[in-house]
Amino acid sequence: MTARGLIVAAPQSGAGKTTVTLALLAALERRGIAARAAKAGPDYIDPAFHAAVTGAPCVNLDSWAMPPQLLDSLAADAAASADALVIEGVMGLFDGAAAPPGRRGATADLAAHFGLPVVLVIDVARQAQSAAALLRGFATHDPRVRIAGVILNRVGSERHRALVADAIGALDIPILGTLPREAGLTLPERHLGLVQAGEHADLSTLFDRLGKIADAHFDLDAIMRVAAPLAVAPPAGTHPPLPPPGQRIALARDEAFSFIYPHLINSWRRAGADILPFSPLADEPPPEQADCCWLPGGYPELHAEQLAAARKFAHGLRNFAQTRPVHGECGGYMVLGESLEDAAGQRHAMTGLLGHSTSFAKRKLHLGYRSARLLSDNTLGRAGSTVRGHEFHYATLTAAGDDEPFAEVADSEGRVLEKSGGRRGHVSGTFFHAIAVDL
């Protein structure tokens, strides 16, 4: 393995990590450097942008949800055919769950585990010399984490840059780039994060622009010099993150159903399973040759009227569920219910395979790591086993229904929250996104 790696992190969310990461990846590609990307944490939107700019899948690396051997296996796979591996952090560098060091889900966990340097992105729009004090604190907070350089974002002028640079000069931490305060660099967002990559009309133009900006404002040679060799190898006998739910998996894939982790699909394929995509929005039923069906998360609330009118999909799914397992995660779970109320308060009939109803008009943020103890044998595993994952949605239950609960769910600190989701016959669903079996 010859890949060199680094981590792009920041003191807090919103500092520009994704913009800097995409610009760096685009610039490396322009130079003919084979770059691969990974994303710290459970995010499922940023990785689609990373995959689009590199032309290769982007993997999630999550130290809370994934055991160390799975982290090693995924990182080794990502770096196997690359010259450079760029890992985008999550939240602030040291932010994570209240858990033991190394299993917090923090970006710093990955830096320490892989021994990779951190390039810290600091938004200096409302500060000058104080950026040096901030950088000093981050550089000395954890001796296991090395800040190898800094990129200054939203710099207002040359005088502003000079004030910040003079103060940082005393720290012996190089400034590897600056980005001007330019509104055009802001990526559009919606309620779960960035607008999905597939919804942008011309990603190639965006990436070309970001690559040119990085060429002009980053010291790419210096960035590659601070990157360190990624010295990991796939561990022998690594268990799959989740057992394949079937041999031939019907997977809903379109703008309403797009949130499924690449490491799950890859592991299922390696276990010999076939993935059979279909589109509910195109009114397609699950392929008849499939032996199970998976409805991932996404944005069904934006397409509720179209989904309600998809009669072939609903009829085909109901027939499928009479003899074969069907599982829905988050958005997929919402579509398995009786109805979905959109943001305007309009109620739309869903498939009715489970008895609950959901609303996006009555919004409430549900966010955090989840540990789910399965209450029956199902598509995620055996009864009594535990699966780690994540919950992130604004939808609320307006009617719980009377189905049997799917799992007993606890937060990252082990506090039992509630019995979650529902199961009826061959059908199951939950707001919980599964990441890996808890070994």
Secondary structure, DSSP 8 states (H G I E B T S, - for coil): ---EEEEEE-SSTTSSHHHHHHHHHHHHHHTT--EEEEEESS-SSHHHHHHHHHTS--EEE-TTTS-HHHHHHHHHHHHTT-SEEEEE--SSTT---SS-TTSS--HHHHHHHHT--EEEEEE-TT-STHHHHHHHHHHHS-TT--EEEEEEEEE--HHHHHHHHHHHGGGT--EEEEEE--GGG---EETTEE--GGG-S-HHHHHHHHHHHHHHHB-HHHHHHH-EE------TT---SS--S-SEEEEE-BTTB-B--HHHHHHHHHTT-EEEEE-TTTT----TT-SEEEE-BS-GGGSHHHHHT-HHHHHHHHHHHTTS-EEEETHHHHHHSSEEE-TTS-EEE---SSS-EEESSS---EEEEEEEEESSSBTTBSTT-EEEEEEEE--EEEE--S-B--EEEE-TT--EEEEESEEETTEEEES-EEEEE--
